């Protein structure tokens, strides 16, 4: 192999779980002598870590790959590598339909990223002519079906004060619309010791907020310990010094137990923020989706959370336009979300995915109608959001400082009710010089859309 340090740029798409994969690959590349680079124009190697959860994600991934491929023409790039969910799902098509790609690495093989890139570089330096490389390129597909649970260092790309902490990989829920189990494999929990060790190192590095993630956090531990261990894990995370907030994403409603609720109510560091994807409320549609709850159970759970956890914020996601969803079913969903008054809600159009049971279901709904339903229900939710935010005017909230907007001469940050990138922000004035990661108290004076505006109370 030519003896010079290669610069590598990584474009990470999709969810926070995918981001951690990218961060682990970056650390692996660094430890194997590569130089990490932010600018694709000057990079020798470009990696696109793709998403393939729904059609929009695939389109974004394809556009990104083609955009990065241009740097093989106009920039310095020698190799274009595609990793992640789309690589795992469409491994054969990628090299056939996008000849600019040199290496395809699936979700169970990204621990081999440095090894396989070095093999390609060696082959290029030893090849007598470029045609040899083009012929052998179609062998450069590594998408094992053996599920991977990779314990490795990361180069965190989130702000210094916030970090994601993945506690499990894969999924066993097999919802009829979802491709994740076929891409990511069965549910695999990390050991509690490994998770706590990683969290402690984050705290030493200055992380103030840990965001616990998995495809289904509530299932944590069942495969490894024979019982659900999320309550115990969260209690241990809250004991770590220097960590101020522990936030949890993706709690499936059927596994939100009384024990888990008690931990949320008891632990001060645990953000009173429940991210519970319910997907629908109609019992027939829920059954078609392969979900494990019904409407009555969902209502009972939401009421219980609000009763037992003062100040709890409930975020959910729903799917509109699922096969067989009638106008009456949709009206029921609109009425339900209006009545439940979720603090945060995302509405997504059903995406018809090959190799899922829902793909072959009867009564598929037209895209225009799905889009209409999405718009209608989000208008309803916007009214709930406005009312919820207006109630915060005059209150004082604790804010994690994220930065300063010099245009409006205002700091901004988030409350416990707002997760990074998906929820609103608090903009506020302060006479002090503040740093990212500081915590301040802000009195709210105005609300607009999902954002709040105020002034640090100490400046009053």
Secondary structure, DSSP 8 states (H G I E B T S, - for coil): --SS--EEEEEE-S-HHHHHHHHHHHHHHHHTT-EE-S-GGG-SEEEEEE--SSHHHHHHHHHHHHHHHTHHHHSS--EEEEEEHHHHHSHHHHHHH-TT--EEE-TT-GGGHHHHHHHHHHHHHH-SSHHHHHHHGGG-EE--SS-----------S-TTEEEEE-EES-----TT--HHHHH-S-EE--HHHHHHHHHHHHHTT--EEEEE-S-GGGTTHHHHSS--HHHHHHHHTTSTT--EEEE----GGG--HHHHHHHHH-TTB-SEEE---B---HHHHHHTT-S--HHHHHHHHHHHHHHSTT-EEEEEEEES-TT--HHHHHHHHHHHHHHT-SEEEEEE----TTSGGGG-SS---HHHHHHHHHHHHHHHHHHHHHHHHTTTT-EEEEEEEEEETTTTEEEEE-TT--TTTS--EEEE-SS---TT-EEEEEEEEEETTEEEEEEGGG-
